[in-house]
Amino acid sequence: MKRAVLFDVGDTLILGHPKFWLWPLLLERGLTPDTSRLREAIAAAYAEYNRRHLEAISPELALPVWRTFHRRLLEGLGLQDHAEEISSYLAENWQNPKVWPITPGAVEVLTELKKRGYKLGVVSNWDGLLPGVLEAVGLAPYFDYVAASALEGVAKPDPQIFRVVLHKLGVAPQEAVHIGDSPDDVAGAEAAGVTPLLFDPYRQNPQAIHDLREVLERV
């Protein structure tokens, strides 16, 4: 019997694709990105973020990491002349929920799971901004424990970050399900003895669920 549901954040509870949070900012400024380079730009930006995020244990340390992430992304999209202004804007407005678009169905699913009595946790490879981000978008009250890799000192796919959350929630591994979008989510959950559920909000992976509301049928 399952007693707890764990969630990744990026591309699970919050949509990370630039078209959902960056494109509106560019449109306001009359800017057009070079989308032919989008895949490479995203990969380069995340490579830099992943290299540095574990050291970003506070907002003061995390915001420079995000500014570099945004500059890398914008430069990769051919918008280097605007990279400094937009990255500064995003850093100054990091608590604006428009910067962090919630995945459709997330609030509905979390509300129903809470109503059913499940313990809810977050297991996310994220920096010290994560608690504040979840507060900003209104998701923080749903969770009994939030584990950001930078704050725990360990990142997925290491199963230790799952064990931390399981301990905090007081549940055994076999009593938990983890929803996430990446191979690291699946590998880390399985290594910890937690049942993984692969999610793809962009509907590109036929092996994943594509609507968070399906979680309610699976747990």
Secondary structure, DSSP 8 states (H G I E B T S, - for coil): ---EEEE--BTTTB--SHHHHTHHHHHHTT----GGGHHHHHHHHHHHHHHHGGG--SHHHHHHHHHHHHHHHHHHTT-GGGHHHHHHHHHHTTT-GGGS-B-TTHHHHHHHHHHTT-EEEEEE---TTHHHHHHHTT-GGG-SEEEEHHHHT--TTSTHHHHHHHHHHT--GGGEEEEESSHHHHHHHHHHT-EEEEB-TTS--TTSB--GGGHHHH-
